[in-house]
């Protein structure tokens, strides 16, 4: 096990956890709006675009962690 791979994996997991936490906060923030039209406005203007970015970051991070640990990747091969 390469210590660099392990540290990058842990960093990726922390990033994914942060994105999930931010998404949960966004959904809670949307529900705290005073009126239904304001909730809808927050959903369309803020929550959906931000959720798309956060979920994209999660998928990108998980893809790269999987590529990091793929057999024969050699991206961080130590000679």
Secondary structure, 3 states (H helix, E strand, C coil): CCHHHHHHHHHHHHHHHHHHHHHHHHHHHHHCCCCHHHHHHHHHHHHHHHHHHHHHHHHHHHHHHHHHCCCCCCCCCCC
